[in-house]
Structure formats: structure tokens, C-alpha cells
Amino acid sequence: MTEAKKSLKRTLIGKVVSDKRAKTVTVLIERRVKHELYGKIVGKSSKYHAHDEKSEYKVGDIIEIAESKPISKTKNWVATRLVQKAIEV
């Protein structure tokens, strides 16, 4: 069997909004969903704490996070890769 197995872990792509904690980044995931009753497209967002071992991701970076076993009370995601570097002003 040379086929690559598809990962069962969920992955999300979002923007780093905080990197103040040690080895942790806060990632904002935004999605657009249809309102159940009225049918209007509404923007929803969620924040996740993701483990960043080397503290390599900074505020404004767009990164991919993957689900993992719980690392701490609030942290059960791991930063996997950089999608886009933050634009410096």
C-alpha cells in the first residue's frame, strides 16, 4: 500500500490576533454562514489558542492550525504552517 492516508484531524486557516503568551498564539477563524430563519449570509467568528513551539508566528500572519490532543486547559490546536506572512506597514 503506497497510498497516503488522509488525516482525520480537522484543519482551519485563520489570522493570528495575539502572540503575547509563551508558546501560544490566538487565532481568529472567520466564516460565513446562512442564517437559519432569515436566509441572510452572516459572518461568524471563533478564537482558538494554538500551540506554537518556536514562537515563530506574529500578529497578522495567516496560519493553518490542526486539531490535537489537549495541551492545556484551553489549548487543543497546534499551528502547522504559515499560509501568508503579515504585511508590514
C-alpha positions in Angstrom: 0.0 0.0 0.0 1.6 3.2 -1.2 -1.4 5.4 -0.9 -1.1 8.3 1.5 -3.7 8.2 4.3 -5.9 11.2 4.7 -5.6 12.9 8.0 -8.6 12.7 10.3 -7.6 15.8 12.2 -9.6 19.0 11.4 -7.6 21.9 10.0 -8.6 25.5 9.9 -7.0 28.6 8.4 -7.1 31.9 10.3 -5.4 35.1 11.4 -3.1 35.5 14.4 -4.6 38.2 16.7 -2.3 37.7 19.7 1.2 36.2 20.3 1.7 37.5 23.8 1.6 34.2 25.6 4.6 31.9 25.7 4.5 29.2 23.0 0.8 30.1 22.2 -0.9 32.1 19.5 -4.5 33.2 19.5 -6.1 32.6 16.0 -9.3 34.2 14.8 -11.3 32.0 12.4 -13.9 33.8 10.4 -16.6 32.0 8.4 -19.8 33.0 6.5 -23.0 31.0 7.2 -26.6 31.3 6.1 -29.0 32.4 8.9 -31.3 29.5 9.7 -34.5 31.5 9.8 -34.0 34.5 7.5 -31.5 33.1 5.0 -29.2 36.1 5.1 -25.4 35.4 4.9 -23.9 36.3 8.3 -20.3 36.5 9.3 -19.4 34.3 12.4 -16.0 34.1 14.1 -14.3 32.0 16.7 -10.9 32.3 18.5 -8.7 29.3 19.2 -5.5 29.0 21.2 -2.9 27.1 19.2 0.5 25.7 20.3 3.4 27.5 18.7 6.6 25.7 20.0 9.2 28.1 18.5 7.1 31.3 18.8 7.6 31.9 15.1 4.2 33.3 14.2 3.4 37.0 14.8 0.3 39.2 14.9 -1.3 39.5 11.4 0.1 36.2 10.0 -2.4 33.9 8.4 -1.7 30.3 9.5 -3.1 26.8 9.4 -4.0 25.1 12.7 -4.7 21.4 13.2 -6.6 19.7 16.0 -4.6 17.8 18.6 -4.9 16.2 22.0 -5.4 18.7 24.8 -2.1 20.6 25.6 -3.6 22.7 28.4 -7.0 23.8 29.8 -7.8 26.0 26.7 -5.3 24.7 24.1 -6.0 21.8 21.9 -4.8 23.0 18.5 -1.3 23.1 17.0 0.0 25.7 14.5 1.1 23.6 11.5 2.2 26.0 8.7 2.4 29.7 7.6 0.0 30.5 4.8 0.7 34.2 4.4 3.2 36.5 6.2 1.8 39.7 7.8 2.0 42.8 5.7 4.4 45.2 7.5 3.3 48.9 7.4 
